[in-house]
Each structure stands twice: as C-alpha cells, then as structure tokens.
Amino acid sequence: MFRQLTDLFNGCIRPLITLIFAGAFVGFTAMGIISGELFATVAGMVITFWFKSRDEAKTQAQNRQPPTL
C-alpha cells in the first residue's frame, strides 16, 4: 500500500515540480535575470539526468518481470 502511494506521489508531484522549475528558468531567461548560456547548461544537465533516471527505471522494471516465451 505504501509503495503504491509513493508511486502515485512520484507520478503526480515530480512532473509538477519539474514544470515549475522549467517555467521559472524560462521566465528568468526571458527577463534577463540569467543568461542564455546558463539556461542551456542547466537544461542540458536536467534533460540528461531525466533520461538517465527514466532509462534506469525501465531497466529495473524489465528485470522484475519474468521472461516471456
């Protein structure tokens, strides 16, 4: 039960927080508070981390499933 609630929490809250941070960075860049170079650097790091964690989750899910015939 706790695992299901945790998965639901991660499924809902994590994307929302990601969108908030992305909106803030885009807004700060548009207002000139941060440079475009800094924005590109942070965006690159976040995208790399996101894809890496997503691939790890898929790998773990595949390892849990029994092999299909």
C-alpha positions, 0 to 999 in steps of 0.5 A: 500500500505504501509503495503504491502511494509513493508511486502515485506521489512520484507520478503526480508531484515530480512532473509538477515540480519539474514544470515549475522549475522549467517555467521559472528558468524560462521566465528568468531567461526571458527577463534577463535575470540569467543568461542564455548560456546558463539556461542551456547548461542547466537544461542540458544537465536536467534533460540528461539526468531525466533520461538517465533516471527514466532509462534506469527505471525501465531497466529495473522494471524489465528485470522484475518481470519474468521472461516471456516465451 
